[in-house]
């Protein structure tokens, strides 16, 4: 089996969901929110700005982005 097939099988399986926290989980929020707050306080999210999420992770930061 090719590595990409192994990855796809894992991420689409019920087993992977048992080991991942939801984006709204308090631990995930405690991880992501301070980093986004820092970026926001330093001008990263100005009015009218766009954010490109390249998709190199689990989406936790995108979930918590200021709207």
C-alpha positions as CSV (number, residue, x, y, z in Angstrom):
1,X,0.0,0.0,0.0
2,X,1.3,3.5,-0.9
3,X,2.1,6.0,1.9
4,X,-0.7,8.3,0.7
5,X,-3.2,5.5,0.9
6,X,-2.1,4.7,4.4
7,X,-2.6,8.3,5.4
8,X,-6.0,8.6,3.7
9,X,-7.1,5.3,5.4
10,X,-6.1,6.6,8.8
11,X,-7.6,10.1,8.5
12,X,-10.9,8.8,7.1
13,X,-11.2,6.0,9.8
14,X,-13.1,6.2,13.0
15,X,-9.9,5.4,14.9
16,X,-8.4,8.7,14.0
17,X,-11.4,10.6,15.4
18,X,-10.9,8.9,18.7
19,X,-7.5,10.5,19.1
20,X,-8.2,14.0,17.9
21,X,-9.7,16.8,19.8
22,X,-12.4,19.0,18.3
23,X,-11.4,22.6,17.4
24,X,-13.7,23.9,20.1
25,X,-12.0,21.7,22.8
26,X,-10.6,23.9,25.7
27,X,-7.1,22.5,25.2
28,X,-7.1,23.4,21.5
29,X,-8.4,26.8,22.3
30,X,-5.7,27.3,24.9
31,X,-3.1,26.4,22.2
32,X,-4.4,28.4,19.3
33,X,-6.0,31.5,20.7
34,X,-2.9,33.1,22.4
35,X,-1.0,32.8,19.1
36,X,-3.9,34.3,17.1
37,X,-4.3,37.1,19.8
38,X,-0.6,37.9,19.4
39,X,-0.9,38.1,15.7
40,X,-4.0,40.3,16.0
41,X,-2.3,42.7,18.4
42,X,0.6,43.1,16.0
43,X,-1.6,44.0,13.1
44,X,-1.9,40.7,11.2
45,X,-5.7,40.9,11.0
46,X,-6.5,44.5,9.9
47,X,-10.0,45.4,8.6
48,X,-10.6,44.1,5.2
49,X,-7.6,41.7,5.3
50,X,-7.8,38.2,3.9
51,X,-6.3,35.1,5.4
52,X,-5.1,32.2,3.2
53,X,-5.1,28.8,5.0
54,X,-2.9,26.6,3.0
55,X,-4.1,23.5,4.7
56,X,-0.9,22.2,6.3
57,X,-2.4,21.3,9.6
58,X,-5.5,20.3,11.4
59,X,-7.5,23.6,10.9
60,X,-7.4,24.6,14.6
61,X,-6.1,28.1,13.8
62,X,-8.6,28.6,11.0
63,X,-11.4,27.7,13.3
64,X,-10.4,30.3,15.8
65,X,-9.5,33.1,13.4
66,X,-11.2,36.4,14.2
67,X,-14.2,37.0,12.0
